[in-house]
Amino acid sequence: MGGSKYMNAIELLDIISTGETSKVQFKQEFPNKDSVAQEIVAMSNALGGMLLIGVKDVTGELVGLSAEQIEAYDRTVSQIADNIKPVVYVATEVVKVESEVAIKNILVVHIQEGINKPYKTAKGEIYTKQGSNKRLLTDNAEIMRLFQHSANLLADEMEVYNTNIDDINKEAFSEYFKKEFGVSYKDKGLSYEEALKAKRILRQDQLSLAGLLFFGKDPQSIKPAFTIKAVSFFGNELSDTQYRNKPSDFRGTIPELFNNAIRYFKDNLKHIQAGQSFNSIGVLEVSEVALIELVQNALVHRDYFKNSPIRILIFDNRIEIISPGKLPNSLTVEDIKYGNPVIRNNQLVAFSSRVMPFSGLGSGIKRAIAEQPNIELINDVDGEQFIVIIPRIEQNK
């Protein structure tokens, strides 16, 4: 909180007036060290935040702290932060709030979102925020997502249990290898197994997730949730139960999922005559280029630690493409609008650049917006999903 003390006080009062949230916690006095450590860990593993000490829990009433309390609490906070693994760095400041009765000193502890998640207490506990509360993590998938957020663990490079070389479509891989290198793996002096290992598709005699999703014979027989579910509704609400056609559940490799999704859009969206002859099929009511970029983005950049499908929802007034997982790290919607990427799935990006009409790192969303400027992008942090909404001309029911 920069600026003068007066401005700090006004800003502090404004923050307190909104109550406790996932990023703001009130403490009347210093609670026990374990509780503070858990709160610092939870905020470091989430989006960061601040502890306001000298403010009553729940009510937000300013109680204030003595000079002795501030000195002791500040020292203790530093000691607690040093014992968190990895070490976190907190910043503290004292904000003076003047009233008609007295001056209240509030100790503000600023906690940044961590770049080396997951953070643990000295006891090895991992916490994160859930609303204004903190939550102990015990689920392996959730913990792995925290590793992923700090780029310490990439889902697409992990080995898939109970897979082997027989699960690969040899012809598809051979075509890919020749497309990338200009010659076959045999001409490179490699055996089939050596070529798979060179591309990190085969690791420790098991397939990487990227290898399975891109070159597997039947990826969904092993990872059944990694599909695309598509529905075209009558109406504009998700609660509507009338469909224009039977909901579709697309299976296959990522290139196959991509082709099926684009075909679905072409079959279920309106075609308009835009200068073509009367007998022509016309062009899609929304930009096909934008749809291509957005479907690829959903398939390549989704969070594969979340065991759920991509969803395509077509309503009378809009299209929604919903990808599992919020944007990684501190990436924002504004960042991706201007082509600033943080890559979540390195192998999938590399494979896509050879096989699909992939624009390149960071340029897909930017190109989609250039083609279809009315796209709305939503980074749903609480729901842990990324939503693209494309308005369309209202359809007649």
C-alpha positions as CSV (number, residue, x, y, z in Angstrom):
1,M,0.0,0.0,0.0
2,G,2.0,2.9,-1.3
3,G,1.4,6.7,-0.9
4,S,1.1,8.8,2.2
5,K,0.0,7.7,5.6
6,Y,-3.3,9.4,5.1
7,M,-3.9,7.5,1.9
8,N,-2.8,4.3,3.5
9,A,-5.4,4.8,6.2
10,I,-8.2,5.4,3.7
11,E,-7.2,2.4,1.7
12,L,-7.0,0.2,4.8
13,L,-10.5,1.3,5.9
14,D,-11.8,0.5,2.4
15,I,-10.3,-3.0,2.5
16,I,-11.7,-3.6,6.0
17,S,-15.1,-2.5,4.9
18,T,-15.4,-5.3,2.4
19,G,-14.8,-7.9,5.2
20,E,-12.6,-11.0,5.2
21,T,-11.9,-12.7,1.9
22,S,-9.5,-15.2,0.5
23,K,-6.9,-12.4,0.3
24,V,-7.7,-10.5,3.6
25,Q,-7.8,-11.9,7.1
26,F,-8.4,-10.0,10.4
27,K,-6.6,-10.8,13.7
28,Q,-7.4,-8.8,16.9
29,E,-4.2,-9.9,18.4
30,F,-1.4,-12.3,17.4
31,P,-2.9,-15.9,17.5
32,N,-0.6,-18.9,18.0
33,K,2.3,-19.4,15.7
34,D,0.9,-22.5,14.0
35,S,-2.3,-20.6,13.0
36,V,-0.2,-17.7,11.5
37,A,2.1,-20.2,9.6
38,Q,-1.0,-21.9,8.2
39,E,-2.4,-18.6,7.0
40,I,0.8,-17.5,5.4
41,V,1.2,-20.9,3.6
42,A,-2.4,-20.9,2.4
43,M,-2.1,-17.4,0.9
44,S,1.3,-18.2,-0.6
45,N,-0.2,-21.3,-2.3
46,A,-3.2,-19.3,-3.5
47,L,-3.2,-15.7,-4.8
48,G,-1.4,-14.0,-1.9
49,G,-3.1,-11.5,0.5
50,M,-2.6,-9.8,3.8
51,L,-3.1,-10.2,7.5
52,L,-4.5,-7.2,9.3
53,I,-3.4,-7.5,13.0
54,G,-5.2,-5.2,15.4
55,V,-8.6,-5.7,13.7
56,K,-11.4,-7.8,15.3
57,D,-12.3,-11.0,13.5
58,V,-15.6,-10.9,11.6
59,T,-16.7,-7.5,12.7
60,G,-13.7,-5.6,11.4
61,E,-13.7,-3.2,14.4
62,L,-10.3,-1.5,14.7
63,V,-8.7,-2.3,18.1
64,G,-5.1,-1.3,17.4
65,L,-1.8,-2.4,18.8
66,S,0.7,-1.0,21.2
67,A,4.2,-0.2,20.1
68,E,5.4,-3.2,22.1
69,Q,2.9,-5.5,20.5
70,I,3.9,-4.3,17.0
71,E,7.6,-4.9,17.6
72,A,7.0,-8.4,19.0
73,Y,4.5,-9.4,16.3
74,D,6.7,-8.2,13.5
75,R,9.7,-10.2,14.8
76,T,7.6,-13.3,15.2
77,V,6.1,-13.1,11.7
78,S,9.6,-13.0,10.3
79,Q,10.6,-16.1,12.3
80,I,7.5,-18.0,11.1
81,A,8.2,-17.1,7.5
82,D,11.7,-18.3,7.7
83,N,10.5,-21.7,8.9
84,I,8.1,-22.2,5.9
85,K,9.4,-24.4,3.2
86,P,10.4,-23.1,0.7
87,V,11.1,-19.9,2.5
88,V,8.6,-17.1,1.9
89,Y,9.3,-13.4,2.1
90,V,6.7,-11.2,3.8
91,A,6.6,-7.4,4.0
92,T,5.1,-5.6,7.0
93,E,4.1,-2.1,7.6
94,V,2.2,-0.2,10.3
95,V,-0.8,1.9,9.2
96,K,-2.0,4.6,11.6
97,V,-5.8,5.2,11.5
98,E,-6.9,8.4,13.3
99,S,-10.3,8.7,14.9
100,E,-11.9,11.3,17.1
101,V,-11.0,9.2,20.1
102,A,-7.5,7.8,19.4
103,I,-4.9,6.7,16.9
104,K,-5.1,3.0,16.1
105,N,-2.0,1.3,14.9
106,I,-2.6,-1.7,12.6
107,L,0.1,-4.1,11.6
108,V,-0.3,-5.2,8.0
109,V,1.5,-8.3,6.8
110,H,1.7,-8.6,3.0
111,I,2.0,-12.1,1.6
112,Q,2.8,-12.5,-2.1
113,E,1.5,-15.4,-4.2
114,G,4.4,-17.9,-4.2
115,I,6.4,-18.8,-7.3
116,N,7.7,-22.0,-5.9
117,K,4.5,-23.8,-4.8
118,P,3.6,-25.9,-2.9
119,Y,4.6,-24.1,0.4
120,K,4.5,-26.1,3.6
121,T,4.5,-25.3,7.3
122,A,7.4,-26.4,9.5
123,K,5.2,-29.5,10.2
124,G,5.0,-30.3,6.5
125,E,1.3,-29.3,6.1
126,I,0.1,-27.8,2.8
127,Y,-2.7,-25.3,3.0
128,T,-4.6,-23.2,0.4
129,K,-7.4,-20.8,0.6
130,Q,-11.1,-21.6,0.0
131,G,-13.0,-18.4,0.3
132,S,-12.1,-16.7,3.5
133,N,-11.1,-20.0,5.1
134,K,-7.9,-22.0,4.8
135,R,-8.0,-25.7,3.8
136,L,-5.5,-28.5,4.4
137,L,-4.6,-30.3,1.2
138,T,-4.3,-34.0,1.3
139,D,-5.4,-34.9,-2.2
140,N,-2.5,-35.8,-4.5
141,A,-4.0,-34.3,-7.6
142,E,-4.5,-30.9,-5.9
143,I,-0.9,-31.0,-4.6
144,M,0.4,-31.8,-8.0
145,R,-1.5,-28.8,-9.5
146,L,0.4,-26.6,-7.1
147,F,3.7,-28.1,-8.3
148,Q,2.5,-27.4,-11.8
149,H,1.7,-23.7,-11.0
150,S,5.4,-23.2,-10.2
151,A,6.5,-25.2,-13.3
152,N,8.1,-27.8,-11.0
153,L,5.8,-30.4,-12.5
154,L,4.3,-30.6,-16.0
155,A,1.2,-32.8,-16.4
156,D,1.9,-33.7,-20.0
157,E,5.4,-35.0,-19.3
158,M,4.3,-37.3,-16.5
159,E,4.3,-41.1,-17.1
160,V,0.9,-42.7,-17.4
161,Y,0.5,-45.7,-15.2
162,N,-0.2,-49.1,-16.9
163,T,0.8,-47.9,-20.4
164,N,3.5,-49.3,-22.7
165,I,4.8,-49.0,-26.3
166,D,1.9,-51.1,-27.6
167,D,-0.6,-48.3,-26.8
168,I,1.0,-46.0,-29.5
169,N,-0.3,-45.7,-33.0
170,K,2.9,-46.5,-34.8
171,E,1.8,-45.1,-38.1
172,A,0.7,-41.8,-36.6
173,F,4.0,-41.4,-34.8
174,S,6.0,-42.3,-37.9
175,E,4.2,-39.6,-39.9
176,Y,4.8,-37.1,-37.2
177,F,8.5,-37.9,-37.0
178,K,9.0,-37.5,-40.7
179,K,7.1,-34.2,-40.7
180,E,9.3,-32.8,-38.0
181,F,12.7,-34.1,-39.2
182,G,12.1,-34.5,-42.9
183,V,13.3,-38.1,-42.8
184,S,12.0,-41.3,-41.1
185,Y,13.4,-42.4,-37.7
186,K,15.1,-45.3,-39.5
187,D,16.9,-42.8,-41.8
188,K,18.0,-41.1,-38.6
189,G,19.5,-44.4,-37.5
190,L,17.0,-44.9,-34.7
191,S,14.8,-47.9,-33.8
192,Y,11.1,-47.3,-33.2
193,E,11.7,-47.5,-29.4
194,E,14.7,-45.1,-29.6
195,A,12.7,-42.6,-31.6
196,L,9.9,-42.7,-29.0
197,K,12.3,-42.1,-26.2
198,A,14.1,-39.3,-28.2
199,K,10.8,-37.5,-28.3
200,R,10.1,-38.3,-24.7
201,I,6.9,-40.1,-25.6
202,L,8.2,-43.3,-24.0
203,R,9.6,-42.7,-20.5
204,Q,10.6,-45.5,-18.1
205,D,8.8,-47.9,-20.5
206,Q,5.6,-46.0,-20.0
207,L,4.0,-43.3,-22.1
208,S,4.1,-39.7,-21.3
209,L,0.6,-38.1,-21.1
210,A,1.4,-36.0,-24.1
211,G,2.5,-39.2,-26.0
212,L,-0.8,-40.9,-25.1
213,L,-3.0,-38.0,-25.9
214,F,-1.3,-37.3,-29.3
215,F,-0.4,-40.7,-30.6
216,G,-2.4,-43.2,-28.5
217,K,-4.5,-45.9,-30.1
218,D,-7.4,-45.2,-27.7
219,P,-6.4,-42.5,-25.2
220,Q,-9.8,-42.4,-23.4
221,S,-9.6,-46.1,-22.6
222,I,-6.9,-45.0,-20.1
223,K,-7.8,-41.4,-19.5
224,P,-11.6,-41.4,-20.0
225,A,-12.2,-37.9,-18.7
226,F,-10.0,-36.2,-21.4
227,T,-12.8,-35.8,-24.0
228,I,-14.8,-33.0,-25.4
229,K,-18.5,-32.9,-24.5
230,A,-20.6,-30.8,-26.9
231,V,-24.2,-29.8,-26.6
232,S,-26.4,-27.5,-28.7
233,F,-29.4,-26.2,-26.7
234,F,-32.8,-24.7,-27.5
235,G,-32.7,-21.5,-25.5
236,N,-30.0,-19.6,-23.6
237,E,-29.8,-21.4,-20.2
238,L,-27.7,-24.4,-19.1
239,S,-30.8,-25.6,-17.3
240,D,-32.7,-26.0,-20.6
241,T,-33.3,-29.7,-21.3
242,Q,-34.2,-29.5,-24.9
243,Y,-31.3,-30.1,-27.3
244,R,-31.1,-29.4,-31.0
245,N,-29.4,-32.7,-31.4
246,K,-28.0,-35.5,-29.3
247,P,-25.2,-34.4,-27.0
248,S,-21.8,-35.5,-28.4
249,D,-18.9,-37.0,-26.5
250,F,-15.8,-36.9,-28.7
251,R,-13.0,-39.4,-28.2
252,G,-9.6,-39.8,-29.8
253,T,-6.3,-38.1,-29.9
254,I,-5.9,-34.4,-29.6
255,P,-5.8,-33.9,-33.4
256,E,-9.0,-36.1,-33.7
257,L,-10.7,-34.1,-30.9
258,F,-9.9,-30.9,-32.7
259,N,-11.3,-32.0,-36.0
260,N,-14.5,-33.4,-34.4
261,A,-15.0,-30.1,-32.5
262,I,-14.6,-27.9,-35.6
263,R,-16.9,-30.2,-37.6
264,Y,-19.5,-29.9,-34.8
265,F,-19.4,-26.1,-35.0
266,K,-19.9,-26.3,-38.8
267,D,-22.8,-28.7,-38.4
268,N,-24.5,-26.7,-35.6
269,L,-23.9,-23.0,-36.4
270,K,-25.7,-20.9,-38.9
271,H,-24.1,-20.3,-42.3
272,I,-24.7,-16.9,-43.9
273,Q,-24.3,-15.7,-47.5
274,A,-21.6,-13.1,-47.3
275,G,-21.2,-12.2,-51.0
276,Q,-21.2,-15.8,-52.2
277,S,-23.5,-17.1,-54.8
278,F,-27.0,-18.4,-53.8
279,N,-25.9,-22.0,-54.1
280,S,-22.8,-21.7,-52.0
281,I,-22.8,-23.1,-48.4
282,G,-21.9,-19.6,-47.1
283,V,-19.6,-18.8,-44.2
284,L,-20.1,-19.5,-40.5
285,E,-21.9,-16.8,-38.5
286,V,-18.8,-16.5,-36.3
287,S,-15.2,-16.6,-37.4
288,E,-13.9,-20.1,-38.3
289,V,-10.4,-18.9,-37.7
290,A,-11.3,-17.8,-34.2
291,L,-13.0,-21.2,-33.5
292,I,-9.9,-23.0,-34.7
293,E,-7.6,-21.0,-32.4
294,L,-9.9,-21.3,-29.4
295,V,-10.4,-25.1,-29.7
296,Q,-6.7,-25.6,-30.1
297,N,-6.1,-23.3,-27.1
298,A,-8.6,-25.4,-25.0
299,L,-7.0,-28.7,-26.0
300,V,-3.3,-27.7,-25.7
301,H,-3.4,-25.3,-22.7
302,R,-6.0,-26.9,-20.4
303,D,-5.1,-28.2,-17.0
304,Y,-4.5,-32.0,-17.4
305,F,-4.3,-32.4,-13.6
306,K,-8.1,-31.8,-13.5
307,N,-9.9,-35.0,-14.4
308,S,-12.7,-33.4,-16.4
309,P,-13.6,-32.8,-20.1
310,I,-13.6,-29.7,-22.2
311,R,-17.2,-28.5,-22.8
312,I,-18.6,-26.9,-25.9
313,L,-22.0,-25.3,-25.3
314,I,-24.0,-23.8,-28.1
315,F,-27.0,-21.6,-27.0
316,D,-29.3,-19.5,-29.2
317,N,-27.4,-16.3,-28.3
318,R,-23.9,-17.5,-27.6
319,I,-21.2,-20.2,-27.8
320,E,-19.2,-21.2,-24.7
321,I,-15.9,-23.1,-24.7
322,I,-15.0,-24.2,-21.2
323,S,-11.5,-25.5,-20.4
324,P,-10.6,-27.2,-17.1
325,G,-8.2,-25.1,-15.1
326,K,-7.8,-21.4,-14.4
327,L,-4.9,-19.6,-16.1
328,P,-1.5,-20.8,-14.7
329,N,0.6,-18.9,-12.2
330,S,-0.2,-15.1,-12.3
331,L,-1.2,-15.1,-15.9
332,T,-4.2,-12.8,-16.5
333,V,-6.7,-12.4,-19.3
334,E,-5.0,-9.1,-20.3
335,D,-1.7,-11.0,-20.6
336,I,-3.0,-13.5,-23.1
337,K,-4.9,-10.9,-25.0
338,Y,-1.5,-9.3,-25.8
339,G,0.3,-12.6,-26.5
340,N,2.2,-13.1,-23.3
341,P,2.1,-16.8,-22.7
342,V,2.9,-19.1,-19.7
343,I,3.2,-22.6,-21.1
344,R,1.5,-25.3,-19.1
345,N,2.0,-28.3,-21.4
346,N,5.3,-28.0,-23.3
347,Q,5.2,-31.3,-25.1
348,L,1.6,-30.8,-26.4
349,V,2.6,-27.3,-27.7
350,A,5.6,-28.8,-29.5
351,F,3.5,-31.7,-31.1
352,S,0.6,-29.3,-32.0
353,S,3.0,-27.0,-33.9
354,R,3.8,-29.8,-36.3
355,V,0.4,-31.5,-36.7
356,M,-2.3,-28.9,-36.3
357,P,-2.9,-25.3,-37.6
358,F,-1.2,-24.0,-34.5
359,S,-0.3,-20.3,-34.6
360,G,2.6,-20.4,-32.2
361,L,3.2,-19.5,-28.6
362,G,0.9,-16.8,-27.3
363,S,-0.6,-15.7,-30.6
364,G,-3.7,-17.9,-30.7
365,I,-5.9,-15.9,-28.5
366,K,-4.7,-12.6,-30.0
367,R,-5.5,-13.9,-33.5
368,A,-8.9,-15.1,-32.4
369,I,-9.8,-11.7,-31.0
370,A,-8.5,-10.0,-34.1
371,E,-10.9,-12.2,-36.1
372,Q,-13.8,-12.1,-33.7
373,P,-13.5,-8.9,-31.5
374,N,-16.6,-9.5,-29.4
375,I,-15.1,-12.6,-27.7
376,E,-15.3,-12.5,-23.9
377,L,-12.6,-14.3,-21.9
378,I,-13.3,-15.3,-18.2
379,N,-10.6,-16.7,-15.9
380,D,-12.9,-18.4,-13.3
381,V,-10.5,-18.7,-10.4
382,D,-13.0,-20.1,-7.9
383,G,-14.4,-22.6,-10.4
384,E,-10.9,-23.4,-11.7
385,Q,-11.9,-23.1,-15.3
386,F,-11.3,-20.8,-18.3
387,I,-14.4,-19.8,-20.2
388,V,-14.6,-18.3,-23.7
389,I,-17.9,-16.7,-24.7
390,I,-18.7,-15.8,-28.3
391,P,-22.0,-13.9,-28.9
392,R,-24.1,-15.0,-31.9
393,I,-27.2,-13.8,-33.6
394,E,-30.2,-15.0,-31.7
395,Q,-31.6,-18.1,-33.2
396,N,-35.3,-18.8,-33.9
397,K,-36.6,-21.6,-31.7
